[in-house]
């Protein structure tokens, strides 16, 4: 064993994460190797028992059962055809506006976020269902891909969100309260995206022309019925999951089971269900959860060694020394999360950073629910800020090659939305009730 000071251990482990990510190796392998390497060096063979205990504790946490259930729900809904019906209904209502199809994209992303909760599925559905239609009608590639990516990324914030399910146990916060704390911020971001599209479309009408009247000339009653048929089942699904949590009928894990059942039922009703679909959804759920839990277990091992070696105290001293009091501390934490989001998978950030920054936030006097949602809103930018930017890569990969979408188009499209997330963070700081009001109404 080698004795390392907490400062040296912190530099090795945090620096190792950034250097390892730049090599291109998966994050789970990097943090796992650092945990074992530094752990054996500092603590000797007994570190294996410590790591095993921590991993066993997190994997047997009852709330994590909700993860595969919510993933299955989202994958099954992707097969149900619900995105196509939503698009058709919103198209005839909003297509006549300048930028109307981009607005439809963001609204679809918002609705899907409250049912899917997986950004890969949301962005893929939007890219396949909406992007070709926008480009055929003369929309700017950057505006169209920006709306697809930003709208799809709302799925990781608006409940039921896998991020919030994983965040809750790490911060010791009720997942149900996180769900309802994230609702209004998610809708606020959606509203900011829509306002941006409206303003830009009217300033530059050539980048987002209105759909011709003959393509959307449908009687009012028929349009209303189309909207009801498209949104009604979605509302049922949302109430079956989030309604039972809000009313105190069931916790998130049981609600996730109900959601998975209702999503399967909707797929049957829409005539899209088959044994092949069930098999595909089960395999995709298995793969997604395997990826998630590999990172979770390795990040937990990393955190166990980091905290055991005194890393938290070093980080706390650095952050608490920031000028400007509690708001200086808050600014430093937000900046750290933003920079890490450019290089590291969000799951790793949650499992590495949350155990470190949560006690700091409590010591600084912040409402822990408000602080946690602010971190999650900040992590929205991680999906849209290169070089990692998984949302950008998913949009580019899901787009039909014949559309000629380049990485540059998507990056230019998402940057204004990144700026809008920063605006949202400022709003939630000035008006914290946007986050705290709805959780306060929950029936316990």
DAZISUL-V786307 format. One record per pair of residues at least 24 apart in sequence whose C-alpha atoms are under 8 Angstrom apart, sorted by the first residue. I is the first residue (numbers start at 1). J is the second residue. D is the distance in Angstrom with one decimal. If there is no record, write none. Layout:
<<I & J & D> <I & J & D>>
This chain:
<<1 & 40 & 7.1> <1 & 41 & 5.0> <1 & 42 & 5.3> <1 & 43 & 6.4> <1 & 44 & 5.7> <2 & 41 & 5.6> <2 & 42 & 5.3> <3 & 42 & 5.9> <4 & 42 & 6.7> <5 & 309 & 8.0> <6 & 309 & 5.8> <6 & 310 & 5.0> <6 & 311 & 5.6> <6 & 314 & 6.7> <7 & 311 & 7.1> <7 & 314 & 6.2> <9 & 38 & 7.9> <9 & 306 & 7.5> <9 & 309 & 6.9> <9 & 311 & 6.9> <10 & 306 & 7.1> <10 & 310 & 8.0> <10 & 311 & 5.2> <10 & 314 & 7.3> <10 & 315 & 8.0> <13 & 38 & 7.7> <13 & 306 & 7.4> <18 & 343 & 7.3> <18 & 344 & 7.9> <21 & 343 & 6.8> <21 & 344 & 7.0> <22 & 343 & 7.8> <27 & 295 & 6.8> <27 & 344 & 7.3> <27 & 345 & 7.2> <27 & 348 & 7.3> <28 & 294 & 6.1> <28 & 295 & 4.4> <28 & 296 & 7.8> <28 & 298 & 5.5> <28 & 299 & 6.9> <28 & 348 & 7.9> <29 & 298 & 7.4> <31 & 298 & 6.0> <31 & 299 & 6.0> <31 & 301 & 7.9> <31 & 302 & 5.7> <32 & 298 & 4.6> <32 & 299 & 6.8> <32 & 301 & 6.6> <32 & 302 & 6.3> <34 & 302 & 6.8> <35 & 298 & 7.8> <35 & 301 & 5.8> <35 & 302 & 4.5> <35 & 303 & 7.9> <35 & 305 & 6.0> <35 & 306 & 7.8> <36 & 301 & 8.0> <38 & 305 & 7.5> <39 & 305 & 5.8> <42 & 309 & 7.9> <47 & 305 & 7.8> <50 & 304 & 7.5> <51 & 300 & 7.7> <51 & 301 & 5.2> <51 & 304 & 6.5> <51 & 305 & 7.8> <52 & 301 & 7.9> <54 & 300 & 6.8> <54 & 301 & 7.0> <54 & 304 & 7.1> <55 & 297 & 5.6> <55 & 300 & 6.3> <55 & 301 & 6.8> <58 & 297 & 7.9> <58 & 300 & 8.0> <59 & 297 & 7.8> <62 & 253 & 7.6> <63 & 165 & 7.2> <63 & 169 & 7.7> <63 & 252 & 7.2> <63 & 253 & 5.7> <64 & 165 & 6.9> <64 & 166 & 7.0> <64 & 253 & 7.6> <65 & 253 & 6.2> <66 & 165 & 7.3> <66 & 252 & 6.7> <66 & 253 & 4.5> <66 & 254 & 7.6> <66 & 256 & 5.5> <66 & 257 & 7.4> <67 & 162 & 6.2> <67 & 165 & 6.9> <67 & 166 & 8.0> <67 & 289 & 7.4> <68 & 285 & 6.3> <68 & 286 & 7.7> <68 & 289 & 6.2> <69 & 256 & 5.5> <69 & 257 & 5.9> <69 & 259 & 7.8> <69 & 260 & 6.0> <70 & 116 & 7.6> <70 & 117 & 7.3> <70 & 160 & 7.3> <70 & 162 & 7.3> <70 & 256 & 5.6> <70 & 257 & 7.8> <70 & 259 & 7.3> <70 & 260 & 6.7> <71 & 116 & 7.6> <71 & 117 & 7.5> <71 & 118 & 7.0> <71 & 162 & 7.8> <71 & 285 & 5.9> <71 & 288 & 7.7> <71 & 289 & 7.8> <72 & 260 & 6.3> <72 & 281 & 6.4> <72 & 282 & 6.9> <72 & 284 & 8.0> <72 & 285 & 5.5> <73 & 115 & 7.8> <73 & 116 & 6.7> <73 & 256 & 7.9> <73 & 259 & 6.2> <73 & 260 & 4.3> <73 & 261 & 7.7> <73 & 263 & 5.7> <73 & 264 & 7.5> <74 & 115 & 6.7> <74 & 116 & 4.0> <74 & 117 & 6.5> <74 & 118 & 6.7> <74 & 121 & 7.3> <74 & 263 & 7.9> <75 & 116 & 7.4> <75 & 121 & 7.0> <75 & 281 & 5.8> <75 & 284 & 7.4> <75 & 285 & 7.3> <76 & 260 & 7.9> <76 & 263 & 6.2> <76 & 264 & 6.3> <76 & 267 & 7.1> <76 & 277 & 8.0> <76 & 278 & 7.8> <76 & 281 & 6.0> <77 & 115 & 7.9> <77 & 116 & 7.0> <77 & 263 & 5.8> <77 & 264 & 7.6> <77 & 266 & 7.9> <77 & 267 & 6.8> <78 & 116 & 7.9> <78 & 121 & 6.8> <78 & 125 & 7.1> <79 & 267 & 7.1> <79 & 272 & 6.8> <79 & 273 & 8.0> <79 & 277 & 7.4> <80 & 266 & 6.9> <80 & 267 & 4.4> <80 & 268 & 7.9> <80 & 270 & 6.4> <80 & 271 & 7.9> <80 & 272 & 5.6> <80 & 273 & 7.5> <81 & 267 & 7.8> <81 & 270 & 7.3> <81 & 272 & 7.4> <82 & 230 & 7.1> <83 & 108 & 7.6> <83 & 112 & 7.8> <83 & 125 & 6.8> <83 & 126 & 7.7> <83 & 129 & 7.1> <84 & 129 & 6.4> <85 & 226 & 8.0> <85 & 230 & 5.4> <86 & 227 & 7.4> <86 & 230 & 5.2> <86 & 231 & 6.9> <87 & 129 & 7.4> <87 & 130 & 7.4> <88 & 226 & 7.8> <89 & 223 & 6.8> <89 & 226 & 5.3> <89 & 227 & 4.9> <89 & 230 & 6.7> <90 & 227 & 7.0> <91 & 216 & 7.7> <92 & 216 & 5.0> <92 & 217 & 7.7> <92 & 218 & 7.3> <92 & 223 & 6.9> <93 & 216 & 7.9> <93 & 223 & 7.2> <95 & 210 & 6.2> <95 & 211 & 5.3> <95 & 216 & 7.3> <96 & 210 & 4.9> <96 & 211 & 5.2> <96 & 212 & 6.9> <96 & 213 & 6.9> <96 & 216 & 7.7> <97 & 209 & 7.9> <97 & 210 & 5.2> <97 & 211 & 7.5> <98 & 198 & 7.1> <98 & 201 & 5.7> <98 & 202 & 6.7> <98 & 205 & 6.7> <98 & 208 & 5.7> <98 & 209 & 5.2> <98 & 210 & 4.6> <99 & 197 & 6.3> <99 & 198 & 6.2> <99 & 201 & 5.4> <99 & 208 & 4.7> <99 & 209 & 6.4> <99 & 210 & 6.6> <100 & 208 & 7.8> <100 & 210 & 6.6> <100 & 211 & 8.0> <101 & 130 & 7.8> <101 & 134 & 6.4> <102 & 134 & 7.5> <102 & 143 & 7.5> <102 & 144 & 6.2> <102 & 147 & 5.9> <102 & 148 & 7.9> <102 & 197 & 7.1> <102 & 208 & 8.0> <103 & 147 & 7.7> <103 & 194 & 5.7> <103 & 197 & 6.8> <103 & 198 & 7.8> <105 & 130 & 6.7> <105 & 147 & 6.2> <105 & 148 & 6.2> <105 & 151 & 6.6> <106 & 147 & 5.9> <106 & 148 & 7.0> <106 & 150 & 7.4> <106 & 151 & 4.5> <106 & 152 & 7.7> <106 & 190 & 6.6> <106 & 193 & 7.2> <106 & 194 & 6.9> <107 & 151 & 7.4> <107 & 190 & 7.3> <108 & 151 & 7.5> <109 & 148 & 7.6> <109 & 151 & 4.4> <109 & 152 & 5.0> <109 & 153 & 7.8> <109 & 154 & 6.7> <109 & 155 & 7.3> <110 & 151 & 6.4> <110 & 152 & 7.6> <110 & 154 & 6.3> <110 & 155 & 7.3> <110 & 158 & 7.7> <110 & 186 & 8.0> <110 & 187 & 7.3> <110 & 190 & 6.7> <111 & 234 & 7.8> <112 & 155 & 7.0> <113 & 152 & 7.3> <113 & 154 & 5.8> <113 & 155 & 3.8> <113 & 156 & 7.2> <113 & 157 & 7.7> <113 & 158 & 5.7> <113 & 159 & 7.0> <113 & 160 & 7.6> <113 & 161 & 8.0> <114 & 155 & 6.9> <114 & 158 & 5.8> <114 & 159 & 5.4> <114 & 160 & 6.0> <114 & 238 & 6.5> <115 & 159 & 7.7> <115 & 160 & 6.7> <115 & 234 & 7.1> <115 & 237 & 7.0> <115 & 238 & 6.3> <116 & 155 & 6.7> <116 & 160 & 7.3> <117 & 155 & 4.5> <117 & 156 & 5.6> <117 & 157 & 7.8> <117 & 158 & 7.3> <117 & 159 & 6.6> <117 & 160 & 5.4> <117 & 161 & 4.6> <117 & 162 & 6.3> <118 & 155 & 5.6> <118 & 156 & 6.1> <118 & 161 & 7.2> <118 & 162 & 7.1> <119 & 152 & 5.7> <119 & 153 & 5.2> <119 & 154 & 7.4> <119 & 155 & 5.3> <119 & 156 & 6.0> <119 & 391 & 7.4> <120 & 152 & 7.8> <120 & 391 & 7.4> <120 & 394 & 6.5> <122 & 152 & 4.8> <122 & 153 & 7.4> <122 & 155 & 6.7> <123 & 148 & 6.2> <123 & 149 & 6.0> <123 & 151 & 7.6> <123 & 152 & 4.4> <123 & 153 & 7.1> <123 & 391 & 7.4> <123 & 394 & 6.9> <123 & 395 & 6.1> <123 & 398 & 7.9> <124 & 394 & 7.0> <124 & 395 & 6.6> <124 & 398 & 5.5> <126 & 152 & 7.1> <127 & 395 & 6.4> <127 & 398 & 6.0> <127 & 399 & 5.6> <128 & 398 & 6.8> <128 & 399 & 6.5> <128 & 400 & 7.5> <131 & 399 & 7.4> <132 & 400 & 7.8> <132 & 403 & 7.1> <135 & 403 & 7.6> <137 & 209 & 7.2> <137 & 211 & 7.3> <138 & 206 & 7.7> <138 & 207 & 6.8> <138 & 208 & 6.7> <138 & 209 & 6.8> <139 & 206 & 7.7> <139 & 207 & 5.0> <139 & 208 & 4.7> <139 & 209 & 6.8> <140 & 207 & 4.8> <140 & 208 & 6.6> <141 & 405 & 7.0> <141 & 409 & 6.0> <141 & 410 & 7.7> <141 & 413 & 7.7> <142 & 409 & 4.7> <142 & 410 & 5.7> <142 & 411 & 7.7> <142 & 412 & 5.8> <142 & 413 & 4.1> <142 & 414 & 7.8> <143 & 197 & 8.0> <143 & 207 & 7.7> <143 & 413 & 5.2> <144 & 413 & 7.3> <145 & 395 & 7.2> <145 & 409 & 7.2> <145 & 410 & 5.4> <145 & 413 & 5.9> <145 & 414 & 7.6> <146 & 410 & 6.0> <146 & 411 & 7.7> <146 & 412 & 7.6> <146 & 413 & 3.9> <146 & 414 & 4.5> <146 & 415 & 7.9> <146 & 417 & 7.4> <147 & 193 & 7.8> <147 & 413 & 7.4> <147 & 414 & 7.6> <148 & 395 & 7.3> <149 & 384 & 7.8> <149 & 391 & 5.9> <149 & 392 & 6.6> <149 & 395 & 6.2> <149 & 410 & 8.0> <149 & 414 & 7.0> <150 & 193 & 8.0> <150 & 384 & 7.8> <150 & 414 & 6.6> <150 & 417 & 6.6> <151 & 190 & 7.3> <153 & 380 & 6.9> <153 & 383 & 7.1> <153 & 391 & 6.8> <154 & 186 & 6.6> <154 & 190 & 7.8> <154 & 380 & 7.6> <156 & 380 & 7.6> <157 & 182 & 6.4> <157 & 183 & 7.9> <157 & 186 & 6.2> <157 & 376 & 6.9> <157 & 377 & 7.0> <157 & 380 & 7.4> <158 & 182 & 5.9> <158 & 183 & 5.5> <158 & 186 & 5.3> <158 & 187 & 7.8> <159 & 183 & 6.7> <159 & 242 & 7.8> <160 & 241 & 7.9> <160 & 242 & 7.5> <163 & 347 & 7.5> <163 & 376 & 7.8> <164 & 376 & 7.9> <166 & 350 & 7.7> <167 & 350 & 6.3> <167 & 351 & 7.8> <167 & 354 & 7.7> <170 & 350 & 7.8> <170 & 351 & 6.9> <170 & 354 & 6.4> <170 & 355 & 6.3> <171 & 354 & 6.4> <171 & 355 & 6.5> <171 & 358 & 6.3> <173 & 369 & 7.3> <175 & 252 & 6.9> <176 & 245 & 6.4> <176 & 246 & 7.4> <176 & 251 & 7.1> <176 & 252 & 6.3> <177 & 369 & 7.7> <177 & 439 & 5.3> <177 & 442 & 7.9> <178 & 369 & 6.9> <178 & 372 & 8.0> <178 & 373 & 7.1> <178 & 439 & 7.7> <180 & 246 & 7.8> <180 & 438 & 5.9> <180 & 439 & 5.3> <181 & 369 & 7.4> <181 & 370 & 7.6> <181 & 373 & 6.8> <181 & 434 & 8.0> <181 & 435 & 4.8> <181 & 436 & 5.9> <181 & 437 & 7.6> <181 & 438 & 6.3> <181 & 439 & 5.6> <182 & 373 & 6.3> <182 & 435 & 6.5> <183 & 435 & 7.9> <184 & 434 & 6.0> <184 & 435 & 6.5> <184 & 438 & 8.0> <185 & 377 & 7.7> <185 & 424 & 7.7> <185 & 428 & 7.5> <185 & 434 & 6.6> <185 & 435 & 6.5> <188 & 424 & 7.3> <189 & 420 & 7.3> <189 & 421 & 6.6> <189 & 424 & 6.4> <192 & 420 & 6.6> <192 & 424 & 7.9> <193 & 417 & 6.7> <193 & 420 & 7.2> <233 & 266 & 7.4> <237 & 262 & 6.4> <237 & 263 & 7.0> <246 & 442 & 5.2> <246 & 443 & 6.2> <247 & 442 & 6.5> <247 & 443 & 5.2> <247 & 444 & 7.5> <248 & 442 & 7.3> <248 & 443 & 5.1> <248 & 444 & 5.3> <292 & 347 & 7.4> <295 & 347 & 6.9> <295 & 348 & 6.5> <296 & 347 & 6.9> <296 & 348 & 7.1> <296 & 351 & 6.7> <299 & 348 & 6.0> <299 & 351 & 5.7> <299 & 352 & 5.9> <300 & 351 & 6.3> <300 & 352 & 7.2> <302 & 352 & 7.2> <303 & 351 & 7.4> <303 & 352 & 5.7> <303 & 355 & 7.8> <312 & 356 & 5.6> <315 & 356 & 7.6> <316 & 356 & 7.7> <316 & 357 & 7.8> <316 & 360 & 6.3> <320 & 360 & 7.7> <326 & 364 & 5.5> <326 & 365 & 7.5> <329 & 364 & 7.7> <330 & 361 & 7.7> <333 & 357 & 7.4> <334 & 375 & 7.0> <334 & 378 & 7.0> <337 & 375 & 7.4> <337 & 378 & 7.1> <337 & 379 & 7.1> <338 & 378 & 6.5> <338 & 379 & 6.9> <338 & 381 & 7.1> <338 & 382 & 6.8> <340 & 382 & 7.9> <341 & 379 & 6.5> <341 & 381 & 7.1> <341 & 382 & 4.2> <341 & 383 & 7.6> <341 & 385 & 7.6> <341 & 388 & 7.7> <342 & 382 & 5.6> <342 & 385 & 5.5> <342 & 386 & 5.8> <342 & 387 & 6.0> <342 & 388 & 5.5> <342 & 389 & 6.7> <343 & 386 & 7.8> <343 & 387 & 6.5> <343 & 388 & 5.2> <344 & 388 & 6.9> <345 & 388 & 7.8> <346 & 379 & 6.9> <346 & 382 & 7.2> <369 & 436 & 7.4> <370 & 432 & 6.9> <370 & 435 & 6.1> <370 & 436 & 6.4> <373 & 435 & 7.3> <374 & 425 & 6.8> <374 & 428 & 7.7> <377 & 421 & 7.4> <377 & 425 & 7.2> <378 & 421 & 7.4> <378 & 422 & 7.8> <378 & 425 & 7.4> <380 & 421 & 7.6> <381 & 418 & 5.8> <381 & 421 & 7.1> <384 & 411 & 7.7> <384 & 414 & 6.2> <384 & 415 & 7.4> <384 & 418 & 6.9> <385 & 415 & 7.8> <385 & 418 & 7.7> <386 & 411 & 8.0>>
